[in-house]
């Protein structure tokens, strides 16, 4: 029975050959050759020219030389920042939740917690006095900081602990005197005190910040050397390597195109909304554009 079925299948194959045209059995023919057989002045049955199809044209030579560009992938959903997304080197804005003499507990975006050891909350190398300072006095609850993830540690095989650093040398990595812009919001370390200003260290080579002491009058005293402050860049003199700073600023950085290395957590920018993302008929977030070709996605919780 099997032999008879195989023989019948062979007979059917001979009667109705698969994938063959005319008498050229077993030989694949170019599409252009097939189309040429039907070229009697009308359009070919098979159009081998893929140019111009996006505009409904037939693709004849010379009609449309522009290649069809693939559409960018459409953003349909915006995820929250999850613990699994946090890796070493991630830079986040945080606020001090609690402080003791050994470490700071920070509130990070999306209900995440960060933990900053004393050695990562101070620049002890700048001065020995700050090494004896009280962390709760330096970082009262609510203080806004820029935190850099230095490790994600697994505890008991279940929970994970995000360890961060506040050191400006890490947060400002990649910046240069030429790449600093007015109104950038950056961390800096108090390096020294002069008659009218404090000298600040951004962790950027050959760059010194200057902050007027008059801006610190509300603090009831000058911060010690080694204390980390958040300051706004007011003016940059790359030739002399000095940066005039302020403790307050509400202005965004300029609209000029910037490189990715210049993007730092906490920068205020002016963005244009390109698209509103919906999920179940509710707004889920925004797709925005700023400083040239930089695209940013905003989760609904941050609008």
N, C-alpha and C positions, 0 to 999 in steps of 0.2 A: 504494500500500500504506500509506503514511504517513497519507494522508487517511482511509482506511478504519479504521485503528487509532485515530485521533483521534476519529472518529465513534462507534466502539464504546465508547471510554472515556467519551464524553459520555453515551451511553445508560446505562452502568453508574452514572454519577454521579447521573442522574435517578432511577434505580431504587433506588439505595442512597445517599441523600444523607449526606455526612460532616458530623459535628458539628452536626446539626440535630435538633430535636425537634418532632414534630407538624407543624403547618402554618406555624410561625413561622420560615421559612427566612431565614437571613442575619442574624438578630437574637439576640444573646446574652441569656439570661434570668437574672435574679438567682437565686442558689441558694435564697434564702428563698422565692421565688415557686414554684420547683419543689417544694420541701418542702411548701408549703401545699396543693398538689394531693393529697398523700398523707396529709394530717392527718386521720385518722379516729379520733383518740383514742389511737393508739399513738405510739411514738417516731417522729420523722421519719426518712426514709431518709438524708437529708443533714443532719448536725448542723453548723450554722454558728457555734455558740458554742464557742470554744476554751478557755474558762475551766474549770478543774477537771479537765482531761484527765489531768494528771499523777497524779491520785488515783483514776482509774477511773470518775469520775462522768460523766453524760451532758451536763452543762453547762446544765441548766435554770436559768432565771433565779431567783436567790435561793438556790440550793443551795450554790454555792461561788463567792464573789466574788474569791478570791485568784488573781492572774495566775500563770501558770507561769513560773518563772525558769529561764533557760538554765543548764545545768550548767557549772561552770568547766572549762577545758581540763585534761585529766588529764596529769600529768607522767609520762612513761614512760622518759625517758632524761636523764642528766645529763652534759653535756659538760665536758671539762677547759678551763681557761683557756688559750687559744692566743694566739700572737703577733698574729694578725689581730684578736683581741678587745681588745687593749690600745690605748687611745686617749689623747690628751692629756687630763689631768685625772684619770685613774685613780689611786686611792690604794691602795697595797699595803704589806704587811708584808714586810720584807726583812732579810737578815743579811749583814754584811760578809764578803765572800769574800777580797778582797785590797785592799791600799791602797798607794798611792805618793804622792809629793808633789803630783801633778797631779790624780788622781781616785781614786774608790772603785769597786770592782767588787762588786756586790751579788747574792746569791742571792735570786731572787724565786720565788713559787709556781710549781709545775709545771715546774721546771728552766729557767725563764727567767732571763736575766741583765739587770741594770740597771747603768748607768754614771752616776756622779755626779761632776761636775766640782768642783774645789776651791771655786769661787765659790758653788756650791749646797750645799756641805757645812758652810759656816760663815756666820755673820752678821757680816761684817767691819764693817758699819755700827755695831755696838755698841761695838767697840773695835779699835784698830789692832794691839794685841799678838797677837790671835788670828790675824791675817792672816799672821803669821810662824810660827805653830805647825806642828808636824809632823802631817800627816794620819794616818800609821800610829800615832802615839802617841795621838791623839784617838779613832781608830776601829780598835782592834785586831780581828783576825778573830774572827767570832762575835758581834760587837755587833749587837743587834737595833735596827732603825730603821723609821720610817714614811717611805715614799718616794712622792712625787707625780710622775707621768709628765708631763714638760714637752715631750717630742718623741719621735717614732718616726722615725728617720732611715734612709733606704735607702742602702745601700752597694753599689757596683758592680752595681746593678740586681738583686741577688739577696738578700743577707742584709740584715737590718734591725737597727738598734741602738736600744735603749730608753734614752733619757736621762731622768734623774730628778733631783728636788730634795729636800733634807731640810729646807728652811726651814719653820718652824712657821706662818708667815703663810699659806702655801699649804695645808699639811696641816690646819690648824684653820679654814680658810675657812668662814664661815657661823655659827660659834659666837658666842654672846654671854654676858655675865655671868649672865643669867637662864637660859640653856639648859645651862650646865655642871652636871654631876651628880657626886655623890660616886662615887669609884672609877673615873672615866673615866681612861684611859691615854693621855696626850697628849705631844707634843714641845713643848719650851720652850727659850728661849735665855737663857743666863746674862747678866743685864743689869748687875748691880752687886752688891757685897758690903757688908753691914753687919756690926755687931758679932757677931751670933749667927746670922744668916740670909743666904742668897743671894736676891737679887731676880731673878725670872724673867719673861720676856716670852713670852706665848702667841701673839702676833700678833693678839690680840683687843683692841679699843679699850677703854680705861679699865679694864683688868684686869691686876693684878700678882700673880705667884706668889711664895710665900715658902717656902724650903726650908732646914731646919735644917742648919747646918754640921756638926753631930755625925753626920749620916747619911753624910757624905763622908769620914770619918776613914780608912776602909779604902782610899781612893784614894791616900793618901800626899801629898795636896796638894789645894788647891782648884782647880776648873776655871777657866780664864780667861774673861773677859767675851767673849761671842760664841760660846761653846761651846754646842752643842745637846745637851740631855739629854732622856731619856724619864722622865716623872714621873707619879705617880698623884695624882689630886685627892682630898684628904681632907675638905676642908670649903670651902664657898664663902660669902663674905659679899658679896652683890651690892651692898649699900648702900655699903660702903667700897671695893668693887672689889678685894678681896684674895682669894687662893686659897691655902689651906694645902696643901702638897704633900709627897709622900714618894717615895723611890726604889723602894719595894717595895709591892706590893699584890696580894693573891690573891682579893679579893672582887669579885663581879660588880656591875654597876650595878643600881639598883633595878628592880622589875618594872613601874613606871608607864609608860604609853604615852609614846613619844617621837616627834619628827618625824624625817623622813628626813635633814635637814641635821645632826642630832645624831649620826648614825651615822658613826663613824670607824674606820678600820682599826686593829685592836688592842684594841678594846673587848671586855671579858669580860662575857657575858650568860648568863642562865639561860633555856634554851629547852626547849620541850616537843616531843617527836617526834610528828608527825602521820601520817607514812606512811614505809614502807620501800620504796625503789625497787629492783627486781630486774632483772637483765639476764643472760639465759642461766642462770637458776637461781642466780645469785650476786648478793650485795648490791652495788648500784651507787652507793647514796647514801641520804640521808635528806631528808625535807621536814619542817622544824621551824617553830615559831611562838614569837615572844618579844615582850615589851614591847607588848602589845596586839595589833594586827592585822598585825604585820610577819612576813612569811614568808621563811625562809631555806632555801637548798638547800645541802646538804653533799655534796661528792664523797667517794667511798669512800677516797680518798687522805688525806683530812683527818679521818677518824674515829678 
